Amino acid sequence: MTTTDAPIATEATIKAYAAAEKAGSRYMQLGQFADAIGVSRPTISNWRARYDDFPAPALICGTVELFSRATMRKYAASLNYSVDGI
């Protein structure tokens, strides 16, 4: 899935996402991913640009790209990073 393949969120979806965030979401932003595995945000940007297997966003809310926590957990594990914080 490329960035353009991700569904564009409606206003209702964005509100649902906001509600889910309060309860612990199944989505995360790339900054959250970087923090969770202990690397810098520029490192994540580099991985995304360099590696074809970097996960695509699961959902786009306006200009915010959201990634599946489960997918990002698998990706981090494939790179031998701890997944405890994801």
C-alpha distance (Angstrom), angle and dihedral (degrees) to the residues before:
residue distance angle dihedral
M1 . . .
T2 3.76 . .
T3 3.78 124.8 .
T4 3.79 90.0 -97.3
D5 3.82 91.2 53.8
A6 3.80 93.3 62.2
P7 3.78 115.1 101.7
I8 3.78 116.1 -102.3
A9 3.78 109.1 -124.7
T10 3.76 122.7 -123.1
E11 3.79 122.2 -140.4
A12 3.81 88.5 -97.8
T13 3.80 90.8 52.9
I14 3.79 91.2 50.1
K15 3.82 90.2 51.7
A16 3.80 89.8 48.3
Y17 3.79 90.0 50.2
A18 3.80 90.9 51.4
A19 3.80 90.3 51.4
A20 3.80 91.4 47.5
E21 3.80 90.8 51.4
K22 3.78 89.7 61.2
A23 3.80 90.7 56.1
G24 3.80 97.5 41.3
S25 3.76 114.1 -80.3
R26 3.74 135.3 -130.2
Y27 3.81 88.3 -137.3
M28 3.79 132.8 71.3
Q29 3.78 139.0 -179.1
L30 3.78 122.0 -121.9
G31 3.80 92.4 -107.1
Q32 3.79 89.1 57.4
F33 3.79 89.7 49.2
A34 3.81 91.8 51.4
D35 3.80 91.5 49.3
A36 3.81 92.0 46.8
I37 3.79 94.9 55.2
G38 3.79 96.3 35.8
V39 3.79 102.4 -113.3
S40 3.79 130.9 119.9
R41 3.77 122.8 -94.8
P42 3.83 90.9 -118.3
T43 3.82 87.9 56.7
I44 3.80 89.7 57.6
S45 3.81 90.2 47.8
N46 3.80 89.6 52.0
W47 3.80 92.8 49.1
R48 3.76 90.3 49.4
A49 3.80 92.5 51.4
R50 3.81 96.1 42.6
Y51 3.78 106.2 38.9
D52 3.79 124.5 63.2
D53 3.80 91.9 -159.1
F54 3.82 93.4 61.8
P55 3.81 106.3 122.2
A56 3.77 119.0 -100.9
P57 3.79 120.5 -129.7
A58 3.77 115.2 -84.9
L59 3.78 93.2 -152.6
I60 3.78 138.0 9.3
C61 3.81 118.7 -148.5
G62 3.78 105.6 -170.9
T63 3.80 103.5 -59.6
V64 3.81 93.8 -17.6
E65 3.79 117.4 100.4
L66 3.78 115.6 -152.6
F67 3.77 124.0 -160.1
S68 3.78 128.2 -158.0
R69 3.82 109.8 -104.0
A70 3.81 89.6 -144.3
T71 3.81 91.7 53.3
M72 3.79 92.7 46.0
R73 3.81 90.2 47.9
K74 3.81 89.8 55.0
Y75 3.80 91.4 46.6
A76 3.80 92.5 50.4
A77 3.81 90.6 48.3
S78 3.82 90.1 50.9
L79 3.82 87.2 57.7
N80 3.81 91.8 47.1
Y81 3.82 94.6 -111.4
S82 3.78 121.1 141.9
V83 3.78 112.3 -97.6
D84 3.80 95.7 -164.0
G85 3.81 93.3 105.8
I86 3.80 96.3 48.0
